[in-house]
């Protein structure tokens, strides 16, 4: 059990599925969560701050929720942009199944809950929203972001929420210095920072 984290590919803990009520896209909805995924008991504070800070997502095209968990970000994208193609990416198979169940419960047909390798190579994104899994460690986190953020369209923005005490400032510097992105602090609230990162115009 010691290695059973929300970023495990196949959590060994009993799922213990439960239904919770959360507010997504300005509506109260019931969703299914389970043990072995990120924040199964409620919508975590960082994700709430992210969702309260981002602009309206693009109406069409491909959009990405990186590190989907049980799906609050992907479901919000799906609800706000029904004509967009939403990719909910996670390494946790249980989390992906929950995203699929919740999308079905909400009547969303535009949400694809998939493993990282299942997103076609040629797909680029009109936006990326993410509460990234900081606790996987810096090397793995950087490798993940270095894979996905360069797939932003030229005029697109990635929105990332990071706890200040978990390295928000160092991540901001890395995004700018190593990935060459233009990075702004879009919001600060309750110990979290929302970073807006976009391809450099230069």
Order of alpha helices (4+ residues) and beta strands (2+ residues): beta-beta-alpha-beta-alpha-beta-alpha-beta-beta-alpha-beta-alpha-beta-beta
